[in-house]
Amino acid sequence: MQFENTDSYDKIHFAVMAIEAGARKLGIPASEMESRLNRQGLVRSHLLKHYDLLHTQSLDWVAEDIVETLINWEKSA
């Protein structure tokens, strides 16, 4: 099975990498990170919505950004 390199595929691939990198920073499973991000709506409203800006940054920077954003949103919820 071959995957087309579409915009949607690129965004999903980026989100998966960001979720995994953020999970490593927090020392938690990627599934828990995904659940926490989805509870706050951050996969769509942050990772996918701001893909054009975020994907130009290093993976480490994106991981720091998503962890910081998640923690701040969880505190204010």
Phi, psi and omega in degrees: 000128178254142178257137174282144179272078182263168177301317180296317178300314180300317181294317180294316178300316177299314181299318179298314179298319180294319179296315179296318180293319177296320178297318178299319179298322181273349182070036181234162176295149179299327179295323177291319178299314179299316179299315181295317178296318180294323177300326180269355181074020188277340178297311180282313189281347181237297185295311183281318182296323184255023180308314184304324178275312187295322185290351177273353181265167177291155179297324178296318178297316180297318179299314177300316181297314184289325177294313179298316179298315179301311182299316179297317180293322179294323178295323184272355181282000000 
